[in-house]
Amino acid sequence: MPCNSLPSYSPAVAALESLIRDSRVELLGAVRQELLSGVPSSTQFERLCGYLAAFPDLALQEDDFVMAARFHNTCRSNGVRGANTDSLICAAAVRRDLEVLTTDKDFEHFARYLPVQLHGVPCERESPRG
């Protein structure tokens, strides 16, 4: 099963559950905004807002934005394009020695040129939850 189609059980969901249980989740405000953008109904929007409220935004500093611009330029000069938010995620993670949990394949491309650490999530379901 491809990582980009997350069923109720997936390795990515299991990894996130484990990180939450271990209090190892950090969230950027820009990621919160992306998660909430495009939610089809106000009921779903409010429910997701409530779930995300458990995770305060990681405070960003000027150096995070400067590093994000450097990362963006490094990737672009190597033929890898990405969103500004993705560069900011990488910079915030690198400056704080955090791993990035994502199913977005773009981050694998970024990791070729940036010192970003990705949290390993296998793309295939190995065994059912039980």
C-alpha positions in Angstrom: 0.0 0.0 0.0 1.6 3.3 -1.0 2.4 5.8 1.8 0.5 8.6 0.2 -2.8 6.8 0.8 -3.1 6.5 4.5 -5.7 4.0 5.7 -6.9 3.9 9.3 -3.8 1.8 10.0 -0.6 2.7 8.3 3.0 2.7 9.4 2.9 6.5 9.4 -0.1 6.6 11.7 1.6 4.0 14.0 4.8 6.0 14.1 2.9 9.2 14.9 0.9 7.4 17.7 4.2 6.2 19.2 5.8 9.7 19.0 2.7 11.2 20.7 2.8 8.6 23.5 6.5 9.4 24.0 5.8 13.2 24.0 8.2 13.6 21.1 6.0 15.7 18.7 6.8 19.3 17.8 4.6 21.3 15.4 5.2 24.4 13.4 2.5 26.9 13.0 2.9 26.7 9.2 2.3 22.9 9.4 -0.8 23.5 11.5 -2.1 25.9 8.9 -1.4 23.4 6.1 -3.2 20.7 8.0 -6.3 22.9 8.5 -6.4 24.4 5.1 -8.9 22.8 2.8 -10.7 20.9 5.5 -14.2 20.5 3.8 -16.5 21.1 6.7 -16.6 23.4 9.7 -17.3 20.4 11.9 -14.2 18.6 10.7 -12.2 21.8 10.9 -13.1 22.4 14.5 -12.5 18.7 15.4 -9.0 18.9 13.9 -8.3 22.2 15.6 -9.2 20.5 18.9 -6.8 17.6 18.2 -4.0 19.9 17.2 -4.4 22.1 20.2 -2.6 19.5 22.2 0.6 20.5 20.4 1.8 24.0 21.0 3.7 25.6 18.1 7.4 25.4 18.1 8.8 28.9 18.5 10.8 29.9 15.5 13.7 32.3 15.5 15.3 34.5 12.8 18.0 32.0 12.3 15.4 29.4 11.3 14.2 31.6 8.5 17.7 32.4 7.3 18.6 28.7 7.3 15.4 27.8 5.5 16.3 30.2 2.7 19.8 28.7 2.5 18.3 25.2 2.4 15.9 26.3 -0.3 18.7 27.7 -2.4 20.9 24.6 -1.9 18.1 22.3 -3.1 17.2 24.5 -6.0 20.8 24.8 -7.2 20.8 21.0 -7.2 17.6 20.8 -9.2 15.3 20.0 -6.3 12.3 22.2 -5.9 10.2 22.5 -2.8 7.8 24.7 -1.0 9.1 27.4 1.4 7.3 25.7 4.2 9.2 22.5 3.5 12.5 24.4 3.8 11.3 25.9 7.0 10.4 22.5 8.4 13.9 21.2 7.5 15.6 24.2 9.0 13.7 24.1 12.3 14.4 20.3 12.6 18.1 20.6 11.8 18.7 23.5 14.3 17.0 21.5 17.0 18.4 18.1 16.1 14.8 16.7 15.5 13.7 14.1 13.0 10.9 14.9 10.4 8.0 12.5 10.2 6.5 12.7 6.8 5.1 10.6 4.0 5.9 13.4 1.5 8.6 12.0 -0.9 10.0 15.5 -1.5 11.7 15.2 1.9 13.7 12.3 0.6 15.0 14.5 -2.1 15.8 17.3 0.3 17.7 14.9 2.5 20.2 14.2 -0.3 21.4 17.8 0.0 20.5 18.9 3.5 21.5 17.5 6.9 17.8 16.8 7.7 17.0 13.5 9.5 13.9 11.7 8.5 11.9 9.5 10.9 11.9 6.1 9.2 8.5 5.0 8.2 8.2 1.9 6.0 5.9 2.4 3.1 4.4 -1.1 3.1 2.2 -2.4 5.8 4.1 -5.2 7.4 1.4 -6.7 9.6 -2.0 -5.7 10.8 -2.5 -3.9 14.0 -3.4 -6.1 16.8 
